[in-house]
Amino acid sequence: MTTKRILVTGAAGYIGSVLVRRLLTRGHRVVGIDRLLFGDHGVRDLAGDPAFELVVADLRSPEAYDGLLGEVSGIVHLAAIVGDPACKREPELARETNLEASTSLLAAAAAAGVERFVFGSTCSNYGRSEDVEYCSEETPLNPLSLYARTKVEFEERLLAAHSPLFATTCLRFATAYGPSPRMRFDLTVNEFCREVYLNRTLEIFGQQFWRPYCHTTDIARACVEVLTADPERVGGRVFNVGNTKENYRKQDLADLLLELRPGADIRFVHKEEDPRDYKVSFDRIARELGFGNTMTVPEGISEIFRLFDEGAFPSPDAAHYSNTGEPV
């Protein structure tokens, strides 16, 4: 995999822009595809890197990757309409992008002789776990939103496409947090940090519900480790990405924030709540691939506060910091 390039879809996105840099640091040549719906902030400074090429295109058009796949040994597929609000706002676009365009890319990759296909899925696929304490990769999926349903449907197609010559792997990411060249403040930990740091009133609903969390750098690490692992260990497999100790309730996040900002104005409110409620086990990826988080949520909160102190986010309410804001 050292003589050909790695293709990263969604390369300018929240996770993609972190992953691209990790691949480049590891000596890989990278080609990224992104429609730049939220701007090029994530890859702007890579324009002069000879090991990186950016293709500005929409994956719904197969021309986006025509001529590229023959030079590619592995794909990390992250491009999607991400999150429940964005998918709910444009459901047809979500299905076209997250399911149909992904399926077309998958088929084209197999036909072109690409060796690896790693898919960025989500632990949201578990939905609401009432019968098990921790959801594992074997737990029946219970997608409660269009976003999760498109991920589940493509997972099925992805795993069915696995063969000895085409190793497909599904990575179910925990809820991401932490800095990125394409920063997002519409994700729980990041949003909570912004509101508290700026001395705003932070209103929290569904404070009793559980979620697992994983730092951006650890998600990128997992992608690279799976991409470069023995295909017999990861091909046709599903791995939850995170750490079992990193399951938190929103109440827990509030408590952590109050430890650093004792005077923070945090209020718990009632509203029509997100029905997802699940804790996730990450034992498989730890046991079989030796993967573990390098960052914890408390460390991540401190990191984001430090970056605010350093002036890293001069306009934290800008639309490009959110997948629910207006595209730029």
N, C-alpha and C positions, 0 to 999 in steps of 0.2 A: 504493500500500500504506500510505499515511499516514492514510487516513480510516477504515480498518477495523482490527480487532485481529489480533494474531498469537496463535495457539493453540500452547501448549507442553504436550505430554503428558509426564508424569514431571517436572513443574515443581519439585517439592520434592526431587528427587534430586541426586546428586553433580554431574552436568553440568547438569541442568535448572535448579538454583538459581543457578548462575553465569550461564547463558544468559539467564534472566529478567531479571537485573539489568543485563546488557549491553543487552538490548532496551529496557528502561526508560530507561537512560541515553541511548540513541540517539533517544529521543522516541516510541517505539512504545507503543501500548496493548496490554496482554498479558492473556490469560486462560489460566490454568494448570489442568490436570486432574491430579490425583494421588490415589491411594487412601491415601496416608500410611502405608504399610506399616511404614516405619521412623521415623514421627513427622513433625512439622511444623517441625523445626529449620531446614530449608532456606529456609522462606518466612515464618517466624513474624514477623519484623520488618517485613514488607511489608504487614501487615494494614491499615495506614492509608493506603496509597498509592492515590489515586483512579484511577491508570492501570493498576492490577493487580487482577484478580479471581481468586480460587481456587475451583475446583469440586472438592469432595472426592467422588470417585466412582471406580468400577472400570470400566475401558474395556471389559470383557467385557459390560457392560450398555450397549446403544446409547443408553439414556436419559441416559447421562453427557454426551453432546454434542448431544442433541436440542435444537433451538432456538438452538444456539450457532453452527453452521457458516455460517449465512446472514450473520453479522456478521463473518466471518473471511476475511481475504485470503490468509493463509499459515499452514501448520502445520509445526512442527518436532516430529517424533514420536520421543520418547526413552523413553517408558514401556515397561518390559519386566521380566521376571524376568531379572536380569543376572548373568552369570557361570556358569561350568561347575558349581561346587558347588551353587548355588541351583537350577539347572535339573535337575541330577541328583537332588536331594532331592525335588522335586515336578515330575516330568516332564509330567503331565497339565496342571497349572496353567501350566507353561512354554509348552506348545503352544497352549493356549487364549489366553494373553495375548500371546505374542510373534508368533504367526502368525494365529490366527483373529480375535482382536479387532482386530489391526492391519489385516487384510484388510477387515473390516467398516467400520472408520474410513476406510480408503482409498476404498472404494466410496461411502460417504456424503459424503465431501469432494468427490469428482468430481461427484456428483449435485447438490450444493449450490452448485456454481460457485466453489469455492475455487480460487485461481489457482496456488498453490505448495504442494508437499508435499515436505519435506526429511526424510529418514529417517536416524537415527543407527544405522549398522551397525558392523561391527568388522573389524579386520585379522585377527582370529582365524579368519576364513573361509579364509585361505590355509593354515592347518593346519601343514603341514610342507613346506618347499620344498627339494627335493633336486636338481632339474634346472636351477634358475635361481639366480643370485646374489642378485638383488633381485626381489621380487614386485611387479608393476605391476597396474594395473586390468585388464589383458588376460590375466594369468596364470590358468590354470584353478584354480578354487576346490577346496579339499580340507578341508571341515569335519570336525573330529575329535570333536566333542561335540554334544550336543543343542542347547546354546545356539547354537553356530555354524550348525547345520543349520536352526534356525528363522530365523536371520537371512538365510541364503542363500535359503531358500524365499520369504521375503517380499520380498527384493530382486527376485526374478524377477517377482513379481506387481506390485511397484511400477513397475518399468521398463516392463512391458507396459501399464500404465495411462496412460503419458505421452501427451499430445496437445498440439496447439498452444494449447489453452485451459487445460491442466492440466499444469504443468511439475513433473515428479517427479524428484528427485535423491537418489542414495544416497551417503552419506558413510561411508567405512570408517575409523573412528577408530583411531589407534594406542592402545596401552595408556595409560590416563590416570594422571596423578599431579598432586600439588599441592593447595593448600587449596581448600576449598569451604564454603559455609554449611552443607551437609550433608556433613561430612567423612567420609571412609572410610579405615580403616587395614587393610583386607583387600586392598589393591592393592599390587603389589610394591614400588615406590619408597617409598610412604608407610609401609608396614609395616616395611621395613628401617630407615627413619629412626626410627620409634617405638622399635623394639627397641634400636637403638644408642644413641639419646638417653637411654633409661631404664636404660642399662648392663646390659642383659640379654644372654644368649647368643643370637646370631642364627645359626640353622641354615639353610643354603642348600642346596637340591638342584637338580640340572639346571643347574649353574653355567655350562656351555658353550653353552647354548641362547640363540639370538638373539630379541630382540623390539624393535619400535620403541616409543618413548614420546613422549607429548605432554601438555603442561601444560593444566590445566582452562581457563585463560583463552584459550589458543590454540584449543582445540576449540570454545569458545563463539564466538570470532571467526570461525572457519570457517563455523559455522552461519549467523551473521548475514550474512556476505559472500555466501554462496550464496543465501540467502533474498532478498537485495536485488539480486542480479546480473541482467543481461539474461537473460530466460528462454531465449533461443536459445543462450546459452553454456552453460547448466547443465541444461536440461531433458532428461530421458531419459539422463542421464550418471551415471557413477560417479567419485568422487574419493577417493583415499586422503588422510587428514588427518594431517599430521605433517611431519617434515623428514628427508630421507634421511640426514643426518649424525647423527640421534638414534636410531640402532639400537645397542643395547647387549646384551652378555651379562650374566648375573647376576654373573659374575666381575668384569666392568667396574664394576658398581654397588658391589660390595664394595670394590674398589680406591678408588673415589671417596669412600666413607664412611670408609675408613681414612686418607685424606688429611686429613679434618677431625677424626677421632677416632682417632688412632694406636693407642690402647690398646684399641680395641673388640674384643670377644670374638666373632669371626666364624668359624664352622666349616662346612665343606662335608661334607654327609652324603649317603648313598645311600638312596634310597627309590624306590618305584614312581613314575617321573617323568612329569610332564606331557609328552606326546609332541610338542607344538607347538614348532617351531623354524623361524623365518623372519625374513629381513630384507626390508624394504619400501622401494620407491622412491616418493617423493612428488614426482616431477618434474612430473607433470601439473598438479597444483593450483598449483605454483609458476609453471609456464610459462603456463598459461591464465588463472589468476586472480590471479597475482602474490602468492600467499599464502606466507608464511614464518613460522616460529616466532619469538616474541618471548622465549621462555624455553628454556633448556637444562636437562638433567637435573642437572648440577652446581649451577646456580643454584637449581633447585627444591629440592635437598637442603638447601642453605644457608637457603633461605626457610623450610622446615619446621622446621629447628633453631631459627631465630630466633623463630618463632611459639611453639614450645615454651618458649623462654626467656621470652617475654612472657606465658605462662600461658594461651594460647589453647585448650589442650586439657586441662582440669583432670582429666578422667576418661577417658583415652585408650583404656581397655579396655571402655568402655561398649558395650552391644549395638548401639546405633543407629549406631555407627561402622563397622559391618560388614554386608554383605549375606548373610553366612553365619551370623550370630548370630540370636537370637530377635527377631522383630519386636516393636515397642513400640506 
